[in-house]
Every structure is written in structure tokens, then in C-alpha cells.
Amino acid sequence: MKEIIAVHGWAGDSHQWSNWVKIFKSCDWEWQTAERGYKAISPQKPKWNHNSNQVKLKRVAICHSLGSHMIDNQVLQSATHLVLINSFSRFIPNSKENRPVKLALNKMMNAIDTPNEKAMLRKFYLKAYKPNYIDLESIESNFLHISDLGRLKLKNDLILLINSESLPIGLNSSTKVLIVNSEEDYILANQTKAKLVKDLKNHLETAPKIINLQEEGHFITKIKNIKKIKQWLEFDHATNMV
């Protein structure tokens, strides 16, 4: 039995997993997608379908960026495997690299629910998808559907990101973890990535595995890379991870 719960990150939504769903469901994975509900999409907080007594059970949480800090604690605690896509334990580097990051985050915070909101989100998406293509027309149409509650969530979740200092609450030390880093990620600092690895090594019984993806940005868009992650879960290390 194998199932997935996927969690998007800040300012994202469940639609970003559409290609993932097709690829995994075609190979008999049960897939559920969490939804924060920033835009005109109903919030969803899925739970695992199968209990922990089942033989050869594989419950995989796939979290993008801040998604690892927004996932339901009980869902994370019960995961047998965790895939962290361009994620972090502490987002703001604890070094001289932190000043420009803090300035950028404060500017983003101040733009929410102002006339500058649309331009801020547009800039964020361009930077997050770079170097890959992004359909700006469809992205910008979503800006029109952010509710007042959605804006409050954007603010609160940005505060969560700013204040992040450690691994997400609920991560079991026995969970098998795959770190997926994009080599052209313009959102995460290198020190942020390094701290995640260090924190996981100190916390986990088994050291995390790491995949570095070329020609990918903060968002994973290439089908070949989605398949690479699926292959890792099913074949490369799966027999030793259950």
C-alpha cells in the first residue's frame, strides 16, 4: 500500500501538483493534496487513508518549501517517508547573508493588501519559477481571486516563514527523508540549504538522501525530474526504506 499527501508552499496552491498527480496515480499511488486556500479554492487538510498496522505501508509526505512547516503535525508524525522540495528548517540565514533576505521579506509583507500586492506576487512567481517558463496570464488572473481571508493567511504564513528556526514540528526520527534541491533556486540561500541537511542529520536515525536537480528553480516543473523523484521512492532506495 502506498499513498501520498502533498503540501504546497507560501502563495502556492494545489494546482501546482497536477503533473505529479498524473505520474504517480498512473503507478497506483493514492494521492491527496493539501490546500491552504489563499485563492478561490476551498482549503483542504487531508489525512492518511490507511492505518499504521498495515504490512508494507508507505506513507509519503511531499512538501514544497514552507509546506513542511504548514503540514498537519499528525500527518507528518505518521509519515514513513518525507520528500522536502527546496525546503528549509530556518529560512533566514544566520549570517551576513541575512540582511537582504530580511529586507525582501519585510517588503513583501508590507505589500500585502495594498496596491503593490499584485506587483509583489508577480515578482515572487517570476523569481520562484526562474529559469523555467511561467504562464503569467494564468498566474495573474489568480491574483484577482485572493480573498480577505486569503490575504490574512498570506501574512500569517509569511510570519511563520520569517520565524522558522528549526525542523517542522512532528517529524519522527525514524522517517526516511529525501531532500530535493534545485541548482537554480533563486529563493533559498545556500546556507539555508546546508542548515536543513545539518538539522536532519542530527535528528534522524538514517541520514537524509539528497538529489540536486539541474535547470530547475524553486518550483519543480520538468516531468523528467518528477519521475526521478518517483523512481527514487519506488526503486533506488525504496526497498531499504520501508
LOZA-33778 format. One record per residue (C-alpha): residue in three letters; x, y, z. Coordinates in steps of 0.05 Angstrom, whole numbers, plus 5000, padded with zeros to 4 digits. Example, Ala and Ser with C-alpha at 12.3 -4.5 7.8 and 13.67 -1.06 7.14 Angstrom:
BEGIN
ALA524649105156/SER527349795143/
This chain:
BEGIN
MET500050005000/LYS502950684981/GLU499951374989/ILE502052104984/ILE499852755016/ALA502853354981/VAL503254055012/HIS504654684973/GLY508655275000/TRP507456015011/ALA502956344958/GLY502255684922/ASP496155244911/SER494254524898/HIS494254624822/GLN501854614822/TRP501653854833/SER497453694771/ASN503253364733/TRP505452994796/VAL498452704806/LYS498252424735/ILE505052104741/PHE504051784810/LYS496851574801/SER498751204736/CYS503150774780/ASP497850614832/TRP499651134884/GLU493951424925/TRP494652174922/GLN491652724965/THR493353464960/ALA493053965016/GLU490454665000/ARG491655285043/GLY486255685008/TYR489556344991/LYS485456404927/ALA478656174904/ILE479955444923/SER476955114985/PRO482054955040/GLN483654205047/LYS487253845104/PRO487753115083/LYS489152535130/TRP492351865115/ASN487551345087/HIS490950735118/ASN492950575189/SER500050435212/ASN498949685225/GLN498849505151/VAL504549105123/LYS509049455073/LEU505550105084/LYS508750715052/ARG506051395070/VAL509851955035/ALA509152685053/ILE511653134996/CYS512653845019/HIS514754434977/SER518455005011/LEU514355265071/GLY509654675062/SER513954275111/HIS512054775165/MET504754805146/ILE503354065142/ASP498753765195/ASN503153535254/GLN499652855259/VAL500352735185/LEU507752885188/GLN508752465250/SER505651855216/ALA509451925151/THR514251365135/HIS517751795083/LEU518552545073/VAL520552895008/LEU522853605021/ILE522954014957/ASN527054654963/SER525154675035/PHE528454915099/SER528854875174/ARG530855605183/PHE529256055123/ILE533256675142/PRO540756525142/ASN544256625209/SER549957025178/LYS551657645138/GLU547257355083/ASN541057505123/ARG540558265113/PRO538058265041/VAL533457675056/LYS530358045115/LEU529458675073/ALA526058285017/LEU521357925065/ASN519358575100/LYS517958895033/MET513558305013/MET509858345080/ASN508459085072/ALA505758985001/ILE500158505021/ASP493258835019/THR496059454985/PRO496159704913/ASN503159384909/GLU500658684924/LYS499858454852/ALA506758704831/MET509858364892/LEU506657694877/ARG508457754803/LYS515757864822/PHE515557284871/TYR512756794819/LEU517757004766/LYS523456904814/ALA520656244840/TYR519755934771/LYS526156204741/PRO529655934699/ASN523355574674/TYR517255824636/ILE511356114674/ASP504556284643/LEU503956984673/GLU496857094646/SER494056504685/ILE498256674746/GLU496057394746/SER488657204738/ASN489356854805/PHE491357504839/LEU484257754828/HIS481457184869/ILE485257274934/SER480157374989/ASP480857785052/LEU481857135090/GLY486956925038/ARG490857565050/LEU490757435124/LYS493556735111/LEU498957025066/LYS501057485122/ASN500856965177/ASP504556455135/LEU509856955116/ILE510857085191/LEU511456325200/LEU516856315146/ILE520556915176/ASN520456605246/SER522455905224/GLU528555675262/SER528254915266/LEU525554285235/PRO517954235227/ILE514154005289/GLY512153275287/LEU517852995245/ASN519152295270/SER526552105278/SER525151445241/THR522351785179/LYS526351675116/VAL527752355084/LEU529552565013/ILE531953275003/VAL530753554933/ASN534854174917/SER534454574852/GLU541154834830/GLU538055474803/ASP533555624862/TYR533356384869/ILE529256364933/LEU533455964982/ALA540456165004/ASN545855635003/GLN546855685078/THR539355555087/LYS540054905048/ALA546254705087/LYS542754825154/LEU536954365134/VAL541853805119/LYS545453915185/ASP539053935226/LEU536353305193/LYS542852915205/ASN542453105278/HIS535152895284/LEU534252275241/GLU536351565254/THR538151495180/ALA541752065144/PRO537552415091/LYS538652275017/ILE539852874972/ILE538052994899/ASN540653614863/LEU536653804801/GLN539754184744/GLU535854714704/GLU530454764758/GLY528255344801/HIS524555384867/PHE518455054834/ILE519654374802/THR516654374732/LYS520253854690/ILE516853184680/LYS523552824680/ASN525153084750/ILE518352884777/LYS519552184750/LYS526552194781/ILE523452314850/LYS518251774838/GLN523651284817/TRP527551424880/LEU521451274922/GLU519750644885/PHE526350334864/ASP533050654881/HIS532350654956/ALA525250424969/THR526949704989/ASN531349955046/MET526550495067/VAL520350125087/
